[in-house]
């Protein structure tokens, strides 16, 4: 992770010792320097984090789809229907890549197209992150 450092505040305070009655005492000066530094991620790092987050949501949806189909979840349930419908958007580009889109055993279904979709979206994520890494400026 690359963070940029920016100096926010720099303040110098000099204090004079109080004058004393006795001139033989040594005169000293105290200097206090206070510096605040704010660390924040670079623009490329922020973009990388957003990409990882968005692709993570897509991959989680597809993973839930695979699990629900294997468990033969009821499509009449609203949450299950929502996950199927939303994940279908991300699985659709990968349907037909292989000759078989699903393997069925009893009531359980292994959605092969969804497995291919997870692999495909992960490869796309890695390529985008690599592209961001190429554009990243290192100090």
N, CA, C and O of each residue as an XYZ file, in Angstrom:
556
protein
N       0.835     -1.159      0.000
C       0.000      0.000      0.000
C       0.892      1.237      0.000
O       1.815      1.346      0.807
N       0.617      2.145     -0.888
C       1.392      3.370     -0.990
C       0.562      4.508     -0.428
O      -0.567      4.740     -0.861
N       1.123      5.211      0.530
C       0.452      6.350      1.118
C       1.236      7.609      0.798
O       2.465      7.597      0.738
N       0.520      8.674      0.598
C       1.154      9.968      0.419
C       1.234     10.659      1.766
O       0.315     10.557      2.578
N       2.323     11.357      2.001
C       2.459     12.099      3.240
C       2.383     13.579      2.919
O       3.026     14.060      1.986
N       1.594     14.293      3.700
C       1.463     15.733      3.522
C       1.628     16.403      4.882
O       1.024     15.985      5.870
N       2.449     17.440      4.918
C       2.616     18.194      6.157
C       1.426     19.133      6.274
O       1.188     19.963      5.396
N       0.692     18.995      7.350
C      -0.500     19.799      7.560
C      -0.169     21.077      8.329
O      -0.670     22.153      8.002
N       0.663     20.954      9.333
C       0.910     22.090     10.213
C       2.349     22.031     10.696
O       2.858     20.963     11.038
N       2.985     23.163     10.720
C       4.327     23.253     11.303
C       4.371     24.540     12.108
O       4.181     25.632     11.574
N       4.618     24.397     13.374
C       4.579     25.543     14.274
C       5.838     25.531     15.125
O       6.227     24.494     15.661
N       6.458     26.667     15.244
C       7.653     26.789     16.072
C       7.374     27.807     17.169
O       6.941     28.927     16.899
N       7.628     27.405     18.400
C       7.374     28.272     19.551
C       8.683     28.429     20.314
O       9.338     27.447     20.661
N       9.046     29.662     20.566
C      10.250     29.937     21.350
C       9.818     30.637     22.626
O       9.078     31.619     22.595
N      10.291     30.116     23.741
C       9.943     30.728     25.025
C      11.197     31.310     25.653
O      12.263     30.695     25.659
N      11.038     32.476     26.164
C      12.138     33.139     26.872
C      12.008     32.823     28.356
O      10.903     32.858     28.895
N      13.113     32.517     29.023
C      13.016     32.298     30.474
C      12.750     33.629     31.179
O      13.162     34.686     30.701
N      12.077     33.568     32.290
C      11.794     34.814     33.013
C      13.104     35.450     33.506
O      14.059     34.755     33.854
N      13.120     36.756     33.524
C      14.320     37.444     34.018
C      14.418     37.255     35.526
O      13.417     37.307     36.242
N      15.592     37.043     35.974
C      15.807     36.787     37.401
C      16.544     37.964     38.034
O      17.062     38.853     37.358
N      16.562     37.924     39.309
C      17.249     38.984     40.046
C      18.760     38.822     39.962
O      19.515     39.782     40.119
N      19.180     37.603     39.713
C      20.610     37.339     39.772
C      21.168     37.223     38.354
O      20.819     36.285     37.637
N      22.005     38.133     37.945
C      22.544     38.099     36.587
C      23.534     36.966     36.356
O      23.889     36.683     35.212
N      23.982     36.318     37.417
C      24.966     35.257     37.250
C      24.342     33.949     36.756
O      25.069     33.053     36.326
N      23.012     33.819     36.806
C      22.371     32.588     36.339
C      22.424     32.538     34.810
O      22.238     33.555     34.142
N      22.676     31.364     34.273
C      22.759     31.267     32.805
C      21.378     31.490     32.167
O      20.350     31.113     32.731
N      21.381     32.091     31.014
C      20.154     32.347     30.273
C      19.985     31.218     29.249
O      20.889     30.930     28.464
N      18.832     30.603     29.278
C      18.598     29.505     28.310
C      17.331     29.792     27.526
O      16.444     30.507     27.993
N      17.258     29.224     26.326
C      16.079     29.353     25.482
C      15.559     27.956     25.175
O      16.324     27.027     24.918
N      14.254     27.837     25.211
C      13.637     26.552     24.891
C      12.865     26.703     23.580
O      12.141     27.681     23.391
N      13.019     25.747     22.689
C      12.311     25.774     21.411
C      11.489     24.512     21.282
O      11.990     23.404     21.478
N      10.239     24.685     20.956
C       9.346     23.545     20.760
C       8.895     23.564     19.297
O       8.405     24.578     18.801
N       9.063     22.454     18.633
C       8.600     22.341     17.250
C       7.550     21.248     17.219
O       7.799     20.121     17.647
N       6.373     21.587     16.710
C       5.284     20.624     16.605
C       4.950     20.461     15.131
O       4.743     21.445     14.421
N       4.898     19.226     14.678
C       4.627     18.953     13.272
C       3.575     17.855     13.174
O       3.698     16.800     13.796
N       2.556     18.118     12.394
C       1.511     17.122     12.171
C       1.625     16.607     10.753
O       1.800     17.387      9.816
N       1.528     15.311     10.592
C       1.597     14.699      9.268
C       0.343     13.858      9.078
O      -0.001     13.029      9.921
N      -0.326     14.083      7.965
C      -1.505     13.304      7.633
C      -1.133     12.284      6.574
O      -0.560     12.631      5.541
N      -1.457     11.036      6.830
C      -1.184      9.978      5.856
C      -2.505      9.593      5.209
O      -3.482      9.274      5.887
N      -2.512      9.630      3.906
C      -3.718      9.243      3.177
C      -3.299      8.420      1.967
O      -2.210      8.617      1.428
N      -4.156      7.501      1.539
C      -3.798      6.679      0.385
C      -3.738      7.520     -0.889
O      -4.460      8.506     -1.038
N      -2.864      7.108     -1.796
C      -2.746      7.802     -3.072
C      -3.999      7.556     -3.905
O      -4.816      6.700     -3.566
N      -4.146      8.290     -4.973
C      -5.306      8.129     -5.853
C      -5.369      6.738     -6.460
O      -6.449      6.157     -6.570
N      -4.227      6.200     -6.854
C      -4.183      4.857     -7.435
C      -4.575      3.804     -6.402
O      -5.253      2.830     -6.729
N      -4.153      3.999     -5.169
C      -4.508      3.052     -4.104
C      -6.000      3.099     -3.809
O      -6.624      2.066     -3.569
N      -6.570      4.301     -3.828
C      -8.008      4.434     -3.625
C      -8.777      3.753     -4.749
O      -9.765      3.063     -4.498
N      -8.329      3.943     -5.988
C      -8.975      3.287     -7.134
C      -8.875      1.768     -7.011
O      -9.834      1.057     -7.310
N      -7.721      1.272     -6.573
C      -7.549     -0.167     -6.399
C      -8.511     -0.708     -5.347
O      -9.103     -1.772     -5.530
N      -8.665      0.016     -4.261
C      -9.571     -0.419     -3.197
C     -11.023     -0.464     -3.675
O     -11.763     -1.388     -3.337
N     -11.425      0.530     -4.459
C     -12.791      0.561     -4.990
C     -13.020     -0.607     -5.935
O     -14.065     -1.255     -5.874
N     -12.058     -0.883     -6.806
C     -12.177     -2.006     -7.755
C     -12.281     -3.324     -7.005
O     -13.130     -4.153     -7.331
N     -11.438     -3.529     -6.015
C     -11.476     -4.773     -5.237
C     -12.819     -4.916     -4.524
O     -13.374     -6.013     -4.462
N     -13.342     -3.821     -3.988
C     -14.633     -3.858     -3.297
C     -15.767     -4.225     -4.258
O     -16.580     -5.100     -3.958
N     -15.820     -3.558     -5.409
C     -16.899     -3.816     -6.371
C     -16.848     -5.237     -6.923
O     -17.876     -5.910     -7.005
N     -15.667     -5.691     -7.298
C     -15.548     -7.052     -7.807
C     -15.811     -8.078     -6.706
O     -16.302     -9.172     -6.984
N     -15.493     -7.735     -5.469
C     -15.798     -8.625     -4.349
C     -17.290     -8.829     -4.189
O     -17.742     -9.936     -3.894
N     -18.063     -7.762     -4.382
C     -19.519     -7.880     -4.311
C     -20.032     -8.795     -5.423
O     -20.881     -9.654     -5.182
N     -19.516     -8.610     -6.638
C     -19.937     -9.455     -7.773
C     -19.593    -10.914     -7.491
O     -20.423    -11.799     -7.696
N     -18.382    -11.165     -7.025
C     -17.961    -12.536     -6.757
C     -18.767    -13.160     -5.620
O     -19.078    -14.351     -5.666
N     -19.107    -12.376     -4.608
C     -19.922    -12.893     -3.509
C     -21.324    -13.262     -3.997
O     -21.867    -14.291     -3.597
N     -21.905    -12.433     -4.851
C     -23.228    -12.742     -5.409
C     -23.211    -14.038     -6.213
O     -24.103    -14.876     -6.073
N     -22.213    -14.193     -7.039
C     -22.116    -15.415     -7.851
C     -21.865    -16.621     -6.954
O     -22.420    -17.695     -7.188
N     -21.031    -16.449     -5.928
C     -20.792    -17.542     -4.984
C     -22.060    -17.951     -4.250
O     -22.321    -19.140     -4.067
N     -22.849    -16.961     -3.830
C     -24.132    -17.271     -3.187
C     -25.063    -18.009     -4.147
O     -25.782    -18.921     -3.739
N     -25.052    -17.622     -5.407
C     -25.875    -18.295     -6.421
C     -25.507    -19.773     -6.515
O     -26.378    -20.642     -6.542
N     -24.196    -20.045     -6.563
C     -23.725    -21.432     -6.667
C     -24.177    -22.220     -5.442
O     -24.691    -23.330     -5.574
N     -23.990    -21.657     -4.259
C     -24.359    -22.357     -3.019
C     -25.867    -22.604     -2.957
O     -26.305    -23.697     -2.598
N     -26.657    -21.590     -3.307
C     -28.114    -21.741     -3.250
C     -28.617    -22.775     -4.259
O     -29.543    -23.530     -3.963
N     -28.015    -22.812     -5.442
C     -28.424    -23.820     -6.426
C     -28.027    -25.226     -5.974
O     -28.771    -26.185     -6.181
N     -26.848    -25.341     -5.354
C     -26.428    -26.656     -4.846
C     -27.326    -27.119     -3.701
O     -27.599    -28.311     -3.564
N     -27.780    -26.183     -2.887
C     -28.622    -26.518     -1.743
C     -30.095    -26.640     -2.131
O     -30.937    -26.933     -1.282
N     -30.408    -26.419     -3.392
C     -31.783    -26.479     -3.902
C     -32.691    -25.533     -3.117
O     -33.759    -25.918     -2.641
N     -32.232    -24.280     -2.997
C     -33.003    -23.266     -2.277
C     -34.291    -22.949     -3.036
O     -34.325    -22.979     -4.266
N     -35.331    -22.651     -2.297
C     -36.648    -22.369     -2.875
C     -36.628    -21.036     -3.616
O     -36.306    -19.991     -3.051
N     -36.981    -21.106     -4.893
C     -37.006    -19.882     -5.688
C     -38.221    -19.021     -5.363
O     -38.317    -17.888     -5.835
N     -39.129    -19.531     -4.582
C     -40.277    -18.760     -4.148
C     -39.928    -17.756     -3.059
O     -40.671    -16.802     -2.831
N     -38.794    -17.967     -2.380
C     -38.332    -17.051     -1.343
C     -37.821    -15.770     -2.000
O     -37.117    -15.822     -3.009
N     -38.175    -14.632     -1.430
C     -37.806    -13.339     -2.012
C     -36.311    -13.088     -2.056
O     -35.796    -12.563     -3.044
N     -35.609    -13.459     -0.991
C     -34.162    -13.232     -0.947
C     -33.456    -14.108     -1.965
O     -32.559    -13.648     -2.672
N     -33.857    -15.365     -2.042
C     -33.253    -16.290     -3.005
C     -33.512    -15.800     -4.427
O     -32.605    -15.797     -5.260
N     -34.732    -15.392     -4.700
C     -35.090    -14.878     -6.034
C     -34.260    -13.636     -6.364
O     -33.786    -13.482     -7.490
N     -34.085    -12.743     -5.368
C     -33.285    -11.528     -5.563
C     -31.841    -11.884     -5.923
O     -31.270    -11.300     -6.843
N     -31.253    -12.837     -5.205
C     -29.863    -13.229     -5.475
C     -29.753    -13.873     -6.853
O     -28.807    -13.589     -7.587
N     -30.700    -14.733     -7.218
C     -30.682    -15.350     -8.547
C     -30.778    -14.292     -9.646
O     -30.014    -14.317    -10.611
N     -31.715    -13.372     -9.493
C     -31.924    -12.355    -10.526
C     -30.732    -11.414    -10.658
O     -30.310    -11.090    -11.768
N     -30.195    -10.980     -9.527
C     -29.071    -10.053     -9.569
C     -27.801    -10.731    -10.082
O     -27.048    -10.143    -10.858
N     -27.569    -11.948     -9.654
C     -26.358    -12.643    -10.112
C     -26.463    -13.074    -11.566
O     -25.444    -13.257    -12.232
N     -27.685    -13.238    -12.068
C     -27.859    -13.627    -13.471
C     -27.271    -12.582    -14.416
O     -26.802    -12.917    -15.504
N     -27.296    -11.324    -14.002
C     -26.712    -10.253    -14.818
C     -25.218    -10.482    -15.028
O     -24.693    -10.220    -16.110
N     -24.539    -10.967    -14.000
C     -23.094    -11.150    -14.071
C     -22.694    -12.515    -14.617
O     -21.563    -12.697    -15.068
N     -23.615    -13.475    -14.579
C     -23.331    -14.810    -15.115
C     -23.637    -14.868    -16.619
O     -23.004    -15.623    -17.356
N     -24.600    -14.075    -17.062
C     -25.075    -14.131    -18.449
C     -23.969    -14.016    -19.501
O     -24.020    -14.756    -20.483
N     -22.975    -13.137    -19.360
C     -21.938    -13.063    -20.401
C     -21.111    -14.343    -20.547
O     -20.441    -14.529    -21.563
N     -21.149    -15.215    -19.558
C     -20.320    -16.420    -19.579
C     -21.111    -17.684    -19.889
O     -20.540    -18.772    -19.959
N     -22.410    -17.548    -20.072
C     -23.217    -18.714    -20.439
C     -22.888    -19.108    -21.873
O     -22.780    -18.257    -22.757
N     -22.732    -20.401    -22.089
C     -22.415    -20.905    -23.418
C     -20.933    -20.978    -23.709
O     -20.545    -21.423    -24.789
N     -20.081    -20.548    -22.769
C     -18.637    -20.648    -22.982
C     -18.241    -22.115    -23.063
O     -17.430    -22.505    -23.903
N     -18.816    -22.918    -22.186
C     -18.610    -24.363    -22.233
C     -19.881    -25.002    -22.799
O     -20.939    -24.374    -22.813
N     -19.779    -26.224    -23.255
C     -20.942    -26.901    -23.828
C     -22.021    -27.161    -22.780
O     -23.199    -27.284    -23.117
N     -21.627    -27.244    -21.528
C     -22.574    -27.509    -20.454
C     -22.631    -26.292    -19.533
O     -21.600    -25.826    -19.049
N     -23.848    -25.777    -19.293
C     -23.996    -24.641    -18.391
C     -24.284    -25.086    -16.969
O     -24.041    -24.335    -16.024
N     -24.800    -26.304    -16.804
C     -25.142    -26.785    -15.470
C     -25.078    -28.305    -15.436
O     -25.344    -28.979    -16.431
N     -24.722    -28.825    -14.272
C     -24.718    -30.263    -14.032
C     -25.717    -30.509    -12.909
O     -25.670    -29.858    -11.865
N     -26.624    -31.461    -13.140
C     -27.694    -31.692    -12.179
C     -27.585    -33.100    -11.606
O     -27.353    -34.068    -12.329
N     -27.760    -33.192    -10.276
C     -27.805    -34.476     -9.591
C     -28.956    -34.397     -8.601
O     -28.851    -33.718     -7.579
N     -30.030    -35.072     -8.890
C     -31.228    -34.971     -8.055
C     -31.796    -33.572     -8.188
O     -32.029    -33.091     -9.297
N     -32.018    -32.916     -7.052
C     -32.559    -31.561     -7.084
C     -31.455    -30.501     -7.090
O     -31.709    -29.332     -7.383
N     -30.230    -30.918     -6.766
C     -29.109    -29.967     -6.727
C     -28.589    -29.694     -8.129
O     -28.583    -30.566     -8.997
N     -28.153    -28.452     -8.322
C     -27.620    -28.040     -9.615
C     -26.280    -27.366     -9.397
O     -26.156    -26.455     -8.578
N     -25.264    -27.825    -10.144
C     -23.974    -27.149    -10.138
C     -23.951    -26.244    -11.361
O     -23.908    -26.720    -12.496
N     -23.980    -24.960    -11.129
C     -24.016    -23.977    -12.209
C     -22.596    -23.761    -12.739
O     -21.828    -22.971    -12.192
N     -22.270    -24.475    -13.806
C     -20.931    -24.395    -14.390
C     -20.688    -23.000    -14.964
O     -19.577    -22.477    -14.875
N     -21.713    -22.401    -15.546
C     -21.574    -21.045    -16.091
C     -21.214    -20.056    -14.980
O     -20.462    -19.112    -15.221
N     -21.737    -20.256    -13.773
C     -21.410    -19.374    -12.653
C     -19.952    -19.565    -12.223
O     -19.284    -18.596    -11.862
N     -19.462    -20.785    -12.258
C     -18.044    -21.024    -11.945
C     -17.146    -20.337    -12.967
O     -16.141    -19.723    -12.608
N     -17.510    -20.445    -14.238
C     -16.748    -19.775    -15.292
C     -16.827    -18.257    -15.097
O     -15.851    -17.544    -15.327
N     -17.997    -17.772    -14.670
C     -18.167    -16.338    -14.443
C     -17.270    -15.840    -13.306
O     -16.681    -14.764    -13.417
N     -17.160    -16.593    -12.231
C     -16.270    -16.180    -11.133
C     -14.832    -16.092    -11.630
O     -14.115    -15.142    -11.315
N     -14.420    -17.078    -12.402
C     -13.053    -17.064    -12.948
C     -12.884    -15.868    -13.888
O     -11.874    -15.166    -13.828
N     -13.865    -15.641    -14.748
C     -13.781    -14.535    -15.702
C     -13.731    -13.176    -15.027
O     -12.915    -12.331    -15.393
N     -14.602    -12.956    -14.039
C     -14.605    -11.671    -13.334
C     -13.322    -11.481    -12.528
O     -12.837    -10.357    -12.398
N     -12.771    -12.565    -11.986
C     -11.516    -12.458    -11.236
C     -10.362    -12.090    -12.161
O      -9.517    -11.270    -11.803
N     -10.324    -12.688    -13.338
C      -9.277    -12.339    -14.313
C      -9.397    -10.873    -14.720
O      -8.390    -10.172    -14.817
N     -10.625    -10.406    -14.961
C     -10.833     -8.998    -15.308
C     -10.388     -8.079    -14.171
O      -9.780     -7.037    -14.411
N     -10.690     -8.467    -12.946
C     -10.273     -7.675    -11.780
C      -8.751     -7.572    -11.711
O      -8.208     -6.490    -11.486
N      -8.069     -8.691    -11.902
C      -6.606     -8.697    -11.847
C      -6.023     -7.815    -12.948
O      -5.051     -7.096    -12.712
N      -6.601     -7.861    -14.140
C      -6.112     -7.027    -15.240
C      -6.309     -5.538    -14.947
O      -5.427     -4.728    -15.233
N      -7.446     -5.178    -14.386
C      -7.692     -3.769    -14.049
C      -6.738     -3.301    -12.958
O      -6.198     -2.198    -13.038
N      -6.526     -4.129    -11.942
C      -5.610     -3.763    -10.859
C      -4.179     -3.631    -11.383
O      -3.437     -2.748    -10.953
N      -3.792     -4.513    -12.318
C      -2.463     -4.406    -12.925
C      -2.341     -3.113    -13.725
O      -1.294     -2.466    -13.704
N      -3.404     -2.733    -14.431
C      -3.395     -1.477    -15.168
C      -3.258     -0.278    -14.250
O      -2.556      0.681    -14.571
N      -3.925     -0.330    -13.111
C      -3.797      0.750    -12.128
C      -2.370      0.780    -11.588
O      -1.803      1.851    -11.368
N      -1.795     -0.400    -11.377
C      -0.417     -0.472    -10.874
C       0.583      0.110    -11.845
O       1.587      0.687    -11.429
N       0.325     -0.031    -13.132
C       1.224      0.543    -14.134
C       1.177      2.075    -14.086
O       2.195      2.744    -14.259
N      -0.007      2.610    -13.851
C      -0.187      4.062    -13.807
C       0.239      4.690    -12.475
O       0.378      5.909    -12.379
N       0.443      3.861    -11.455
C       0.796      4.371    -10.120
C       2.183      4.986    -10.161
O       3.117      4.422    -10.730
N       2.295      6.142     -9.551
C       3.617      6.785     -9.468
C       4.210      6.499     -8.096
O       3.583      6.764     -7.070
N       5.381      5.976     -8.087
C       6.075      5.677     -6.837
C       7.103      6.769     -6.569
O       7.744      7.253     -7.502
N       7.268      7.163     -5.317
C       8.264      8.196     -5.000
C       9.678      7.686     -5.157
O      10.631      8.430     -4.929
